[in-house]
Amino acid sequence: MISTLATNIWWEPFVAYRYGMRTKQKGYYKELIKSFISFFIAIVILHFSVKYINGFVGISLIMILLISALVATFVLLVVYFLFYSRNEEFKYATKLLCSIGRNLLKK
C-alpha cells in the first residue's frame, strides 16, 4: 500500500511531467498540497460540527443524520469555494452549471 501511494504521488507525475509534457512538476505539487490542506480543514470543521450536533439530547437519530448531512454539504462547498474559486476549471464549471440550470428552468 505504501509503495502504491509513493508511486502514484511521486513517481508517476514525475515521469508524466518530465518525459511526457517536458515541463517541471512544480504546479502539480502545489495543487496536491492545496488539496491536502483543503481536505484537512474540511475534515476538522466537520469533526467538530458533527460532535457539536451529536451533543444535543432529545433529537432523533434521523434528524441528527439529516442535519449532519446538510452541515457537511455546506462546509465542503464553502471550503471548495474558498480554495478553488479563482481556478479556470471552477469558473468553467460554474458557467456550465448556470447554463444547465437556466435551460432546465425554461422547460
Biopython code that builds the backbone (N, CA, C, O; Angstrom):
import numpy as np
from Bio.PDB.StructureBuilder import StructureBuilder

atoms = [
    (1, "MET", "N", (0.822, -1.182, 0.000)),
    (1, "MET", "CA", (0.000, 0.000, 0.000)),
    (1, "MET", "C", (0.877, 1.262, 0.000)),
    (1, "MET", "O", (0.603, 2.210, -0.736)),
    (2, "ILE", "N", (1.904, 1.269, 0.806)),
    (2, "ILE", "CA", (2.792, 2.431, 0.857)),
    (2, "ILE", "C", (3.513, 2.613, -0.474)),
    (2, "ILE", "O", (3.699, 3.737, -0.938)),
    (3, "SER", "N", (3.914, 1.510, -1.078)),
    (3, "SER", "CA", (4.602, 1.626, -2.366)),
    (3, "SER", "C", (3.656, 2.149, -3.446)),
    (3, "SER", "O", (4.074, 2.904, -4.323)),
    (4, "THR", "N", (2.393, 1.752, -3.385)),
    (4, "THR", "CA", (1.411, 2.254, -4.348)),
    (4, "THR", "C", (1.208, 3.748, -4.173)),
    (4, "THR", "O", (1.174, 4.489, -5.155)),
    (5, "LEU", "N", (1.072, 4.199, -2.926)),
    (5, "LEU", "CA", (0.919, 5.633, -2.674)),
    (5, "LEU", "C", (2.146, 6.409, -3.130)),
    (5, "LEU", "O", (2.024, 7.464, -3.753)),
    (6, "ALA", "N", (3.309, 5.895, -2.824)),
    (6, "ALA", "CA", (4.541, 6.578, -3.229)),
    (6, "ALA", "C", (4.648, 6.654, -4.745)),
    (6, "ALA", "O", (5.092, 7.664, -5.292)),
    (7, "THR", "N", (4.247, 5.602, -5.411)),
    (7, "THR", "CA", (4.299, 5.595, -6.872)),
    (7, "THR", "C", (3.313, 6.591, -7.455)),
    (7, "THR", "O", (3.661, 7.352, -8.358)),
    (8, "ASN", "N", (2.090, 6.595, -6.951)),
    (8, "ASN", "CA", (1.063, 7.479, -7.503)),
    (8, "ASN", "C", (1.303, 8.941, -7.179)),
    (8, "ASN", "O", (0.966, 9.811, -7.983)),
    (9, "ILE", "N", (1.870, 9.228, -6.035)),
    (9, "ILE", "CA", (2.065, 10.619, -5.636)),
    (9, "ILE", "C", (3.368, 11.190, -6.174)),
    (9, "ILE", "O", (3.430, 12.376, -6.497)),
    (10, "TRP", "N", (4.399, 10.378, -6.278)),
    (10, "TRP", "CA", (5.700, 10.926, -6.626)),
    (10, "TRP", "C", (6.183, 10.505, -8.013)),
    (10, "TRP", "O", (6.508, 11.363, -8.834)),
    (11, "TRP", "N", (6.235, 9.226, -8.284)),
    (11, "TRP", "CA", (6.910, 8.752, -9.488)),
    (11, "TRP", "C", (6.106, 8.992, -10.761)),
    (11, "TRP", "O", (6.647, 9.502, -11.742)),
    (12, "GLU", "N", (4.834, 8.636, -10.763)),
    (12, "GLU", "CA", (4.035, 8.793, -11.986)),
    (12, "GLU", "C", (3.941, 10.247, -12.443)),
    (12, "GLU", "O", (4.122, 10.509, -13.632)),
    (13, "PRO", "N", (3.663, 11.210, -11.549)),
    (13, "PRO", "CA", (3.682, 12.607, -12.002)),
    (13, "PRO", "C", (5.057, 13.048, -12.496)),
    (13, "PRO", "O", (5.160, 13.810, -13.457)),
    (14, "PHE", "N", (6.102, 12.574, -11.845)),
    (14, "PHE", "CA", (7.461, 12.921, -12.268)),
    (14, "PHE", "C", (7.705, 12.470, -13.703)),
    (14, "PHE", "O", (8.198, 13.241, -14.527)),
    (15, "VAL", "N", (7.361, 11.232, -13.996)),
    (15, "VAL", "CA", (7.564, 10.692, -15.346)),
    (15, "VAL", "C", (6.672, 11.413, -16.349)),
    (15, "VAL", "O", (7.120, 11.760, -17.442)),
    (16, "ALA", "N", (5.410, 11.641, -15.983)),
    (16, "ALA", "CA", (4.479, 12.296, -16.906)),
    (16, "ALA", "C", (4.927, 13.716, -17.241)),
    (16, "ALA", "O", (4.902, 14.118, -18.405)),
    (17, "TYR", "N", (5.331, 14.465, -16.239)),
    (17, "TYR", "CA", (5.752, 15.841, -16.485)),
    (17, "TYR", "C", (7.116, 15.911, -17.163)),
    (17, "TYR", "O", (7.305, 16.700, -18.089)),
    (18, "ARG", "N", (8.054, 15.107, -16.719)),
    (18, "ARG", "CA", (9.415, 15.184, -17.247)),
    (18, "ARG", "C", (9.487, 14.689, -18.685)),
    (18, "ARG", "O", (10.051, 15.363, -19.547)),
    (19, "TYR", "N", (8.920, 13.520, -18.945)),
    (19, "TYR", "CA", (9.094, 12.905, -20.264)),
    (19, "TYR", "C", (7.881, 13.083, -21.175)),
    (19, "TYR", "O", (8.026, 13.118, -22.397)),
    (20, "GLY", "N", (6.701, 13.195, -20.600)),
    (20, "GLY", "CA", (5.509, 13.353, -21.422)),
    (20, "GLY", "C", (5.291, 14.792, -21.854)),
    (20, "GLY", "O", (5.136, 15.078, -23.042)),
    (21, "MET", "N", (5.279, 15.700, -20.876)),
    (21, "MET", "CA", (4.998, 17.104, -21.176)),
    (21, "MET", "C", (6.249, 17.963, -21.226)),
    (21, "MET", "O", (6.191, 19.122, -21.638)),
    (22, "ARG", "N", (7.364, 17.413, -20.816)),
    (22, "ARG", "CA", (8.653, 18.096, -20.821)),
    (22, "ARG", "C", (8.623, 19.429, -20.055)),
    (22, "ARG", "O", (9.180, 20.434, -20.498)),
    (23, "THR", "N", (7.958, 19.403, -18.900)),
    (23, "THR", "CA", (7.919, 20.565, -18.010)),
    (23, "THR", "C", (8.209, 20.099, -16.586)),
    (23, "THR", "O", (8.310, 18.903, -16.314)),
    (24, "LYS", "N", (8.341, 21.071, -15.687)),
    (24, "LYS", "CA", (8.564, 20.733, -14.280)),
    (24, "LYS", "C", (7.220, 20.439, -13.619)),
    (24, "LYS", "O", (6.182, 20.950, -14.039)),
    (25, "GLN", "N", (7.256, 19.618, -12.592)),
    (25, "GLN", "CA", (6.027, 19.200, -11.929)),
    (25, "GLN", "C", (5.688, 20.073, -10.722)),
    (25, "GLN", "O", (4.911, 19.654, -9.863)),
    (26, "LYS", "N", (6.244, 21.256, -10.642)),
    (26, "LYS", "CA", (6.038, 22.159, -9.516)),
    (26, "LYS", "C", (4.556, 22.509, -9.332)),
    (26, "LYS", "O", (4.061, 22.518, -8.206)),
    (27, "GLY", "N", (3.857, 22.793, -10.414)),
    (27, "GLY", "CA", (2.435, 23.132, -10.339)),
    (27, "GLY", "C", (1.593, 21.989, -9.805)),
    (27, "GLY", "O", (0.636, 22.197, -9.060)),
    (28, "TYR", "N", (1.963, 20.782, -10.195)),
    (28, "TYR", "CA", (1.243, 19.601, -9.715)),
    (28, "TYR", "C", (1.368, 19.484, -8.202)),
    (28, "TYR", "O", (0.380, 19.228, -7.514)),
    (29, "TYR", "N", (2.562, 19.667, -7.691)),
    (29, "TYR", "CA", (2.770, 19.524, -6.252)),
    (29, "TYR", "C", (2.096, 20.649, -5.474)),
    (29, "TYR", "O", (1.632, 20.427, -4.356)),
    (30, "LYS", "N", (2.034, 21.851, -6.044)),
    (30, "LYS", "CA", (1.302, 22.942, -5.401)),
    (30, "LYS", "C", (-0.177, 22.588, -5.281)),
    (30, "LYS", "O", (-0.782, 22.777, -4.226)),
    (31, "GLU", "N", (-0.752, 22.075, -6.359)),
    (31, "GLU", "CA", (-2.163, 21.677, -6.325)),
    (31, "GLU", "C", (-2.396, 20.517, -5.365)),
    (31, "GLU", "O", (-3.423, 20.469, -4.688)),
    (32, "LEU", "N", (-1.461, 19.594, -5.302)),
    (32, "LEU", "CA", (-1.585, 18.454, -4.394)),
    (32, "LEU", "C", (-1.574, 18.921, -2.939)),
    (32, "LEU", "O", (-2.388, 18.467, -2.135)),
    (33, "ILE", "N", (-0.665, 19.816, -2.603)),
    (33, "ILE", "CA", (-0.600, 20.348, -1.238)),
    (33, "ILE", "C", (-1.855, 21.145, -0.922)),
    (33, "ILE", "O", (-2.394, 21.045, 0.180)),
    (34, "LYS", "N", (-2.318, 21.930, -1.872)),
    (34, "LYS", "CA", (-3.542, 22.704, -1.693)),
    (34, "LYS", "C", (-4.737, 21.783, -1.450)),
    (34, "LYS", "O", (-5.590, 22.080, -0.614)),
    (35, "SER", "N", (-4.801, 20.680, -2.168)),
    (35, "SER", "CA", (-5.882, 19.712, -1.979)),
    (35, "SER", "C", (-5.813, 19.070, -0.600)),
    (35, "SER", "O", (-6.838, 18.916, 0.063)),
    (36, "PHE", "N", (-4.615, 18.693, -0.162)),
    (36, "PHE", "CA", (-4.464, 18.104, 1.172)),
    (36, "PHE", "C", (-4.871, 19.093, 2.259)),
    (36, "PHE", "O", (-5.540, 18.715, 3.221)),
    (37, "ILE", "N", (-4.474, 20.348, 2.115)),
    (37, "ILE", "CA", (-4.813, 21.355, 3.121)),
    (37, "ILE", "C", (-6.317, 21.584, 3.166)),
    (37, "ILE", "O", (-6.901, 21.632, 4.249)),
    (38, "SER", "N", (-6.952, 21.726, 2.004)),
    (38, "SER", "CA", (-8.400, 21.939, 1.984)),
    (38, "SER", "C", (-9.137, 20.732, 2.552)),
    (38, "SER", "O", (-10.126, 20.894, 3.267)),
    (39, "PHE", "N", (-8.671, 19.532, 2.246)),
    (39, "PHE", "CA", (-9.280, 18.318, 2.786)),
    (39, "PHE", "C", (-9.147, 18.281, 4.304)),
    (39, "PHE", "O", (-10.112, 17.970, 5.003)),
    (40, "PHE", "N", (-7.961, 18.595, 4.818)),
    (40, "PHE", "CA", (-7.726, 18.579, 6.257)),
    (40, "PHE", "C", (-8.600, 19.608, 6.968)),
    (40, "PHE", "O", (-9.182, 19.303, 8.009)),
    (41, "ILE", "N", (-8.702, 20.814, 6.427)),
    (41, "ILE", "CA", (-9.539, 21.853, 7.028)),
    (41, "ILE", "C", (-10.996, 21.420, 7.046)),
    (41, "ILE", "O", (-11.681, 21.594, 8.054)),
    (42, "ALA", "N", (-11.477, 20.860, 5.944)),
    (42, "ALA", "CA", (-12.865, 20.400, 5.888)),
    (42, "ALA", "C", (-13.121, 19.292, 6.900)),
    (42, "ALA", "O", (-14.157, 19.294, 7.564)),
    (43, "ILE", "N", (-12.202, 18.352, 7.028)),
    (43, "ILE", "CA", (-12.372, 17.246, 7.978)),
    (43, "ILE", "C", (-12.408, 17.762, 9.414)),
    (43, "ILE", "O", (-13.229, 17.307, 10.210)),
    (44, "VAL", "N", (-11.534, 18.702, 9.753)),
    (44, "VAL", "CA", (-11.513, 19.246, 11.116)),
    (44, "VAL", "C", (-12.816, 19.977, 11.414)),
    (44, "VAL", "O", (-13.403, 19.780, 12.478)),
    (45, "ILE", "N", (-13.273, 20.811, 10.497)),
    (45, "ILE", "CA", (-14.529, 21.537, 10.697)),
    (45, "ILE", "C", (-15.692, 20.562, 10.821)),
    (45, "ILE", "O", (-16.544, 20.726, 11.694)),
    (46, "LEU", "N", (-15.737, 19.557, 9.964)),
    (46, "LEU", "CA", (-16.817, 18.575, 10.026)),
    (46, "LEU", "C", (-16.779, 17.783, 11.326)),
    (46, "LEU", "O", (-17.826, 17.499, 11.909)),
    (47, "HIS", "N", (-15.598, 17.428, 11.782)),
    (47, "HIS", "CA", (-15.479, 16.671, 13.033)),
    (47, "HIS", "C", (-16.105, 17.442, 14.191)),
    (47, "HIS", "O", (-16.919, 16.898, 14.938)),
    (48, "PHE", "N", (-15.725, 18.707, 14.338)),
    (48, "PHE", "CA", (-16.245, 19.492, 15.453)),
    (48, "PHE", "C", (-17.722, 19.833, 15.268)),
    (48, "PHE", "O", (-18.461, 19.908, 16.250)),
    (49, "SER", "N", (-18.160, 20.037, 14.036)),
    (49, "SER", "CA", (-19.573, 20.321, 13.785)),
    (49, "SER", "C", (-20.452, 19.130, 14.142)),
    (49, "SER", "O", (-21.464, 19.283, 14.826)),
    (50, "VAL", "N", (-20.071, 17.961, 13.685)),
    (50, "VAL", "CA", (-20.867, 16.760, 13.961)),
    (50, "VAL", "C", (-20.816, 16.420, 15.447)),
    (50, "VAL", "O", (-21.809, 15.967, 16.016)),
    (51, "LYS", "N", (-19.669, 16.634, 16.072)),
    (51, "LYS", "CA", (-19.554, 16.398, 17.512)),
    (51, "LYS", "C", (-20.494, 17.336, 18.273)),
    (51, "LYS", "O", (-21.122, 16.927, 19.249)),
    (52, "TYR", "N", (-20.588, 18.576, 17.834)),
    (52, "TYR", "CA", (-21.490, 19.544, 18.461)),
    (52, "TYR", "C", (-22.948, 19.148, 18.242)),
    (52, "TYR", "O", (-23.758, 19.218, 19.166)),
    (53, "ILE", "N", (-23.279, 18.734, 17.027)),
    (53, "ILE", "CA", (-24.657, 18.341, 16.712)),
    (53, "ILE", "C", (-25.055, 17.100, 17.504)),
    (53, "ILE", "O", (-26.183, 17.008, 17.987)),
    (54, "ASN", "N", (-24.142, 16.152, 17.639)),
    (54, "ASN", "CA", (-24.441, 14.931, 18.388)),
    (54, "ASN", "C", (-24.636, 15.197, 19.875)),
    (54, "ASN", "O", (-25.185, 14.349, 20.578)),
    (55, "GLY", "N", (-24.205, 16.339, 20.366)),
    (55, "GLY", "CA", (-24.350, 16.680, 21.774)),
    (55, "GLY", "C", (-25.763, 17.055, 22.170)),
    (55, "GLY", "O", (-26.076, 17.091, 23.360)),
    (56, "PHE", "N", (-26.617, 17.334, 21.212)),
    (56, "PHE", "CA", (-27.990, 17.694, 21.529)),
    (56, "PHE", "C", (-28.773, 16.465, 21.965)),
    (56, "PHE", "O", (-28.808, 15.450, 21.268)),
    (57, "VAL", "N", (-29.391, 16.575, 23.115)),
    (57, "VAL", "CA", (-30.198, 15.471, 23.640)),
    (57, "VAL", "C", (-31.649, 15.736, 23.261)),
    (57, "VAL", "O", (-32.112, 16.877, 23.284)),
    (58, "GLY", "N", (-32.341, 14.695, 22.919)),
    (58, "GLY", "CA", (-33.754, 14.839, 22.596)),
    (58, "GLY", "C", (-34.038, 14.932, 21.107)),
    (58, "GLY", "O", (-35.199, 15.001, 20.704)),
    (59, "ILE", "N", (-33.023, 14.935, 20.301)),
    (59, "ILE", "CA", (-33.220, 14.957, 18.853)),
    (59, "ILE", "C", (-33.080, 13.528, 18.346)),
    (59, "ILE", "O", (-32.176, 12.796, 18.749)),
    (60, "SER", "N", (-33.976, 13.149, 17.471)),
    (60, "SER", "CA", (-33.933, 11.782, 16.947)),
    (60, "SER", "C", (-32.681, 11.570, 16.094)),
    (60, "SER", "O", (-32.084, 12.520, 15.588)),
    (61, "LEU", "N", (-32.309, 10.327, 15.953)),
    (61, "LEU", "CA", (-31.115, 10.000, 15.172)),
    (61, "LEU", "C", (-31.270, 10.373, 13.701)),
    (61, "LEU", "O", (-30.305, 10.778, 13.052)),
    (62, "ILE", "N", (-32.474, 10.236, 13.184)),
    (62, "ILE", "CA", (-32.724, 10.618, 11.783)),
    (62, "ILE", "C", (-32.495, 12.117, 11.602)),
    (62, "ILE", "O", (-31.897, 12.550, 10.617)),
    (63, "MET", "N", (-32.978, 12.902, 12.563)),
    (63, "MET", "CA", (-32.803, 14.353, 12.476)),
    (63, "MET", "C", (-31.320, 14.725, 12.584)),
    (63, "MET", "O", (-30.848, 15.607, 11.867)),
    (64, "ILE", "N", (-30.594, 14.062, 13.469)),
    (64, "ILE", "CA", (-29.154, 14.311, 13.593)),
    (64, "ILE", "C", (-28.449, 13.966, 12.288)),
    (64, "ILE", "O", (-27.562, 14.697, 11.848)),
    (65, "LEU", "N", (-28.837, 12.859, 11.669)),
    (65, "LEU", "CA", (-28.246, 12.458, 10.390)),
    (65, "LEU", "C", (-28.519, 13.494, 9.309)),
    (65, "LEU", "O", (-27.615, 13.853, 8.554)),
    (66, "LEU", "N", (-29.753, 13.977, 9.225)),
    (66, "LEU", "CA", (-30.098, 14.976, 8.206)),
    (66, "LEU", "C", (-29.354, 16.295, 8.434)),
    (66, "LEU", "O", (-28.830, 16.893, 7.494)),
    (67, "ILE", "N", (-29.314, 16.737, 9.685)),
    (67, "ILE", "CA", (-28.606, 17.985, 9.986)),
    (67, "ILE", "C", (-27.112, 17.835, 9.697)),
    (67, "ILE", "O", (-26.490, 18.740, 9.141)),
    (68, "SER", "N", (-26.543, 16.697, 10.074)),
    (68, "SER", "CA", (-25.118, 16.456, 9.806)),
    (68, "SER", "C", (-24.830, 16.433, 8.311)),
    (68, "SER", "O", (-23.805, 16.950, 7.868)),
    (69, "ALA", "N", (-25.727, 15.838, 7.533)),
    (69, "ALA", "CA", (-25.545, 15.797, 6.078)),
    (69, "ALA", "C", (-25.605, 17.202, 5.485)),
    (69, "ALA", "O", (-24.812, 17.539, 4.605)),
    (70, "LEU", "N", (-26.539, 18.021, 5.960)),
    (70, "LEU", "CA", (-26.637, 19.397, 5.467)),
    (70, "LEU", "C", (-25.399, 20.214, 5.849)),
    (70, "LEU", "O", (-24.873, 20.967, 5.030)),
    (71, "VAL", "N", (-24.943, 20.063, 7.079)),
    (71, "VAL", "CA", (-23.745, 20.781, 7.524)),
    (71, "VAL", "C", (-22.529, 20.327, 6.723)),
    (71, "VAL", "O", (-21.711, 21.153, 6.319)),
    (72, "ALA", "N", (-22.407, 19.029, 6.493)),
    (72, "ALA", "CA", (-21.272, 18.504, 5.725)),
    (72, "ALA", "C", (-21.275, 19.057, 4.307)),
    (72, "ALA", "O", (-20.233, 19.459, 3.790)),
    (73, "THR", "N", (-22.437, 19.077, 3.683)),
    (73, "THR", "CA", (-22.541, 19.615, 2.327)),
    (73, "THR", "C", (-22.156, 21.091, 2.303)),
    (73, "THR", "O", (-21.396, 21.528, 1.439)),
    (74, "PHE", "N", (-22.685, 21.853, 3.252)),
    (74, "PHE", "CA", (-22.392, 23.279, 3.312)),
    (74, "PHE", "C", (-20.904, 23.534, 3.552)),
    (74, "PHE", "O", (-20.300, 24.365, 2.873)),
    (75, "VAL", "N", (-20.317, 22.831, 4.504)),
    (75, "VAL", "CA", (-18.896, 23.027, 4.824)),
    (75, "VAL", "C", (-18.023, 22.676, 3.629)),
    (75, "VAL", "O", (-17.098, 23.419, 3.299)),
    (76, "LEU", "N", (-18.303, 21.558, 2.980)),
    (76, "LEU", "CA", (-17.497, 21.156, 1.825)),
    (76, "LEU", "C", (-17.610, 22.162, 0.680)),
    (76, "LEU", "O", (-16.616, 22.463, 0.018)),
    (77, "LEU", "N", (-18.813, 22.681, 0.446)),
    (77, "LEU", "CA", (-18.982, 23.682, -0.605)),
    (77, "LEU", "C", (-18.226, 24.970, -0.284)),
    (77, "LEU", "O", (-17.592, 25.557, -1.161)),
    (78, "VAL", "N", (-18.294, 25.407, 0.970)),
    (78, "VAL", "CA", (-17.598, 26.639, 1.359)),
    (78, "VAL", "C", (-16.082, 26.466, 1.250)),
    (78, "VAL", "O", (-15.395, 27.337, 0.716)),
    (79, "VAL", "N", (-15.562, 25.350, 1.753)),
    (79, "VAL", "CA", (-14.116, 25.114, 1.680)),
    (79, "VAL", "C", (-13.673, 25.014, 0.220)),
    (79, "VAL", "O", (-12.648, 25.580, -0.161)),
    (80, "TYR", "N", (-14.441, 24.300, -0.587)),
    (80, "TYR", "CA", (-14.103, 24.179, -2.007)),
    (80, "TYR", "C", (-14.116, 25.551, -2.674)),
    (80, "TYR", "O", (-13.219, 25.873, -3.454)),
    (81, "PHE", "N", (-15.126, 26.358, -2.371)),
    (81, "PHE", "CA", (-15.209, 27.692, -2.957)),
    (81, "PHE", "C", (-14.022, 28.554, -2.529)),
    (81, "PHE", "O", (-13.443, 29.260, -3.355)),
    (82, "LEU", "N", (-13.658, 28.504, -1.252)),
    (82, "LEU", "CA", (-12.548, 29.328, -0.766)),
    (82, "LEU", "C", (-11.214, 28.951, -1.405)),
    (82, "LEU", "O", (-10.382, 29.819, -1.670)),
    (83, "PHE", "N", (-11.013, 27.668, -1.650)),
    (83, "PHE", "CA", (-9.726, 27.227, -2.183)),
    (83, "PHE", "C", (-9.656, 27.266, -3.710)),
    (83, "PHE", "O", (-8.575, 27.451, -4.270)),
    (84, "TYR", "N", (-10.781, 27.096, -4.386)),
    (84, "TYR", "CA", (-10.719, 26.900, -5.833)),
    (84, "TYR", "C", (-11.520, 27.916, -6.648)),
    (84, "TYR", "O", (-11.660, 27.738, -7.858)),
    (85, "SER", "N", (-12.045, 28.962, -6.037)),
    (85, "SER", "CA", (-12.909, 29.885, -6.775)),
    (85, "SER", "C", (-12.171, 30.676, -7.852)),
    (85, "SER", "O", (-12.814, 31.183, -8.772)),
    (86, "ARG", "N", (-10.855, 30.799, -7.774)),
    (86, "ARG", "CA", (-10.099, 31.553, -8.775)),
    (86, "ARG", "C", (-9.559, 30.689, -9.906)),
    (86, "ARG", "O", (-8.951, 31.214, -10.840)),
    (87, "ASN", "N", (-9.763, 29.392, -9.846)),
    (87, "ASN", "CA", (-9.273, 28.498, -10.905)),
    (87, "ASN", "C", (-10.134, 28.608, -12.154)),
    (87, "ASN", "O", (-11.334, 28.874, -12.072)),
    (88, "GLU", "N", (-9.520, 28.405, -13.294)),
    (88, "GLU", "CA", (-10.252, 28.418, -14.558)),
    (88, "GLU", "C", (-11.275, 27.285, -14.609)),
    (88, "GLU", "O", (-12.371, 27.454, -15.145)),
    (89, "GLU", "N", (-10.915, 26.137, -14.053)),
    (89, "GLU", "CA", (-11.830, 24.998, -14.061)),
    (89, "GLU", "C", (-13.085, 25.298, -13.253)),
    (89, "GLU", "O", (-14.185, 24.907, -13.645)),
    (90, "PHE", "N", (-12.929, 25.991, -12.126)),
    (90, "PHE", "CA", (-14.070, 26.356, -11.290)),
    (90, "PHE", "C", (-14.986, 27.321, -12.033)),
    (90, "PHE", "O", (-16.208, 27.175, -12.011)),
    (91, "LYS", "N", (-14.385, 28.303, -12.688)),
    (91, "LYS", "CA", (-15.181, 29.273, -13.444)),
    (91, "LYS", "C", (-15.926, 28.589, -14.583)),
    (91, "LYS", "O", (-17.090, 28.898, -14.839)),
    (92, "TYR", "N", (-15.268, 27.670, -15.262)),
    (92, "TYR", "CA", (-15.907, 26.931, -16.351)),
    (92, "TYR", "C", (-17.064, 26.090, -15.824)),
    (92, "TYR", "O", (-18.142, 26.074, -16.419)),
    (93, "ALA", "N", (-16.846, 25.392, -14.712)),
    (93, "ALA", "CA", (-17.895, 24.548, -14.133)),
    (93, "ALA", "C", (-19.074, 25.395, -13.667)),
    (93, "ALA", "O", (-20.226, 24.986, -13.815)),
    (94, "THR", "N", (-18.800, 26.568, -13.106)),
    (94, "THR", "CA", (-19.866, 27.461, -12.665)),
    (94, "THR", "C", (-20.706, 27.925, -13.847)),
    (94, "THR", "O", (-21.935, 27.909, -13.780)),
    (95, "LYS", "N", (-20.056, 28.335, -14.924)),
    (95, "LYS", "CA", (-20.794, 28.757, -16.119)),
    (95, "LYS", "C", (-21.619, 27.615, -16.686)),
    (95, "LYS", "O", (-22.766, 27.812, -17.086)),
    (96, "LEU", "N", (-21.040, 26.428, -16.723)),
    (96, "LEU", "CA", (-21.741, 25.262, -17.253)),
    (96, "LEU", "C", (-22.966, 24.930, -16.411)),
    (96, "LEU", "O", (-24.039, 24.676, -16.957)),
    (97, "LEU", "N", (-22.819, 24.928, -15.090)),
    (97, "LEU", "CA", (-23.952, 24.628, -14.214)),
    (97, "LEU", "C", (-25.029, 25.705, -14.302)),
    (97, "LEU", "O", (-26.220, 25.394, -14.253)),
    (98, "CYS", "N", (-24.627, 26.956, -14.430)),
    (98, "CYS", "CA", (-25.609, 28.038, -14.574)),
    (98, "CYS", "C", (-26.390, 27.895, -15.873)),
    (98, "CYS", "O", (-27.605, 28.092, -15.889)),
    (99, "SER", "N", (-25.714, 27.557, -16.952)),
    (99, "SER", "CA", (-26.418, 27.399, -18.230)),
    (99, "SER", "C", (-27.347, 26.188, -18.192)),
    (99, "SER", "O", (-28.440, 26.236, -18.755)),
    (100, "ILE", "N", (-26.936, 25.116, -17.544)),
    (100, "ILE", "CA", (-27.812, 23.948, -17.407)),
    (100, "ILE", "C", (-29.025, 24.309, -16.562)),
    (100, "ILE", "O", (-30.148, 23.920, -16.883)),
    (101, "GLY", "N", (-28.800, 25.054, -15.476)),
    (101, "GLY", "CA", (-29.912, 25.482, -14.624)),
    (101, "GLY", "C", (-30.889, 26.374, -15.363)),
    (101, "GLY", "O", (-32.101, 26.224, -15.212)),
    (102, "ARG", "N", (-30.373, 27.310, -16.167)),
    (102, "ARG", "CA", (-31.256, 28.179, -16.949)),
    (102, "ARG", "C", (-32.064, 27.381, -17.962)),
    (102, "ARG", "O", (-33.252, 27.639, -18.156)),
    (103, "ASN", "N", (-31.423, 26.413, -18.609)),
    (103, "ASN", "CA", (-32.132, 25.583, -19.584)),
    (103, "ASN", "C", (-33.212, 24.746, -18.918)),
    (103, "ASN", "O", (-34.279, 24.545, -19.498)),
    (104, "LEU", "N", (-32.956, 24.259, -17.723)),
    (104, "LEU", "CA", (-33.962, 23.469, -17.011)),
    (104, "LEU", "C", (-35.132, 24.332, -16.561)),
    (104, "LEU", "O", (-36.275, 23.877, -16.570)),
    (105, "LEU", "N", (-34.858, 25.577, -16.167)),
    (105, "LEU", "CA", (-35.927, 26.469, -15.737)),
    (105, "LEU", "C", (-36.799, 26.921, -16.899)),
    (105, "LEU", "O", (-37.982, 27.200, -16.708)),
    (106, "LYS", "N", (-36.236, 26.997, -18.099)),
    (106, "LYS", "CA", (-37.006, 27.399, -19.275)),
    (106, "LYS", "C", (-38.029, 26.350, -19.663)),
    (106, "LYS", "O", (-39.087, 26.675, -20.201)),
    (107, "LYS", "N", (-37.712, 25.084, -19.389)),
    (107, "LYS", "CA", (-38.608, 23.992, -19.787)),
    (107, "LYS", "C", (-39.732, 23.870, -18.861)),
    (107, "LYS", "O", (-40.588, 23.004, -19.039)),
]
sb = StructureBuilder()
sb.init_structure("model")
sb.init_model(0)
sb.init_chain("A")
sb.init_seg("    ")
for serial, (resi, resn, name, xyz) in enumerate(atoms, 1):
    if name == "N":
        sb.init_residue(resn, " ", resi, " ")
    sb.init_atom(name, np.array(xyz, "f"), 0.0, 1.0, " ", f" {name:<3s}", serial, name[0])
structure = sb.get_structure()
